[in-house]
Amino acid sequence: MAVSFSLSWSSASRVPAGIFANASSVGANTDEAFAKLPAGTLDALLQDKEQLTAVLTYHVVPGSLRAANVANRDSIKTVQGQSMTVMADDAGVRVDEATVTKTDIIASNGVIHVIDTVILPN
């Protein structure tokens, strides 16, 4: 990707191969988002590749969706298979319980939207 974030846990060795192989839109969490996770959650994810993959792919949507294409939807199906809820109002856009804080960061293989909370699949 052309844009990089300082997400200490998402080193290349921990991200399962192929997640970002096709054009996609990614909800990228800030370090502050990871800090909001309950104690032990991040360590548990890093030890469980299947659950880590589920969480990562829940943050990825097929295709290059810009903010204008997301705000008018009620939900979006993720690469993980479940759909996340989208809510838009005068205060901004939320996906599940995360607020979108920066939109439309164009990368070589898609679009990045920064979110303030790690969203977990059901």
C-alpha positions in Angstrom: 0.0 0.0 0.0 1.2 3.5 -0.7 0.1 4.7 2.8 1.4 3.3 6.0 0.2 3.6 9.5 2.2 2.9 12.6 0.1 0.0 13.9 2.6 -1.9 16.0 0.7 -5.2 15.9 0.1 -5.4 12.1 3.6 -6.4 11.0 3.8 -8.2 7.7 4.6 -11.5 9.5 1.3 -11.4 11.3 -1.0 -10.4 8.5 -2.3 -13.5 6.7 -1.3 -13.6 3.0 -3.9 -12.5 0.5 -6.0 -10.2 2.6 -5.2 -7.2 0.5 -4.5 -8.9 -2.8 -7.4 -7.3 -4.6 -8.8 -3.8 -4.7 -10.4 -3.2 -1.4 -11.5 -0.6 1.1 -9.9 -0.8 4.5 -11.0 0.5 7.8 -7.6 1.2 9.4 -7.4 1.5 13.1 -5.2 4.0 14.9 -3.0 3.0 17.8 -5.4 4.7 20.1 -8.2 2.4 18.8 -6.1 -0.6 19.8 -5.5 1.0 23.2 -9.2 1.0 23.8 -9.5 -2.8 23.6 -10.1 -4.6 26.9 -6.9 -5.8 28.5 -5.6 -9.0 27.0 -7.7 -8.8 23.8 -4.8 -7.8 21.5 -2.5 -10.5 22.9 -5.2 -13.1 22.5 -5.7 -12.1 18.9 -2.0 -12.3 18.1 -1.9 -15.8 19.5 -5.0 -17.0 17.5 -4.3 -16.7 13.7 -7.9 -17.7 12.8 -9.5 -15.0 15.0 -6.9 -12.4 13.9 -7.8 -13.2 10.3 -11.5 -12.8 11.1 -10.9 -9.4 12.7 -8.6 -8.2 9.9 -10.9 -9.3 7.1 -13.9 -7.7 9.0 -12.1 -4.4 8.4 -11.9 -5.0 4.7 -14.6 -4.4 2.1 -14.2 -5.6 -1.5 -13.8 -2.8 -4.1 -12.6 0.7 -3.8 -15.4 2.5 -1.9 -15.0 6.2 -1.3 -16.8 7.9 1.6 -19.6 9.2 -0.7 -20.4 5.6 -1.7 -20.5 4.4 1.9 -22.5 7.1 3.7 -25.7 6.3 1.8 -25.7 2.6 2.8 -27.2 0.9 5.8 -24.6 -1.9 5.8 -21.6 -3.2 3.9 -20.6 -6.8 3.5 -17.0 -7.4 4.6 -14.4 -9.8 3.2 -14.8 -11.8 6.4 -18.4 -12.5 5.3 -20.5 -10.6 7.8 -21.9 -7.2 7.2 -21.1 -4.1 9.3 -23.7 -1.5 10.0 -23.2 2.0 8.5 -24.8 5.1 10.1 -24.4 8.6 8.7 -25.7 11.8 10.1 -24.5 15.4 10.7 -21.9 14.2 13.2 -20.2 12.0 10.6 -20.1 8.3 9.5 -19.9 5.3 11.8 -19.3 1.7 11.0 -20.6 -0.5 13.8 -19.3 1.3 16.9 -16.4 3.0 15.1 -16.3 6.6 14.0 -14.6 7.3 10.6 -12.1 10.0 11.4 -10.4 10.3 8.0 -11.6 9.2 4.6 -10.5 8.5 1.1 -6.8 7.9 1.5 -6.0 6.5 -1.9 -3.6 3.5 -1.9 -2.2 1.5 -4.9 -4.8 -1.2 -4.3 -7.8 0.5 -2.8 -9.0 3.1 -0.4 -8.2 3.5 3.3 -10.6 5.0 5.8 -9.3 5.6 9.3 -11.5 4.5 12.2 -11.2 5.2 15.9 -12.3 1.8 17.3 -11.3 -1.8 16.5 -14.5 -3.4 15.3 -15.0 -7.1 16.1 -17.1 -9.5 14.1 -20.0 -11.2 15.9 
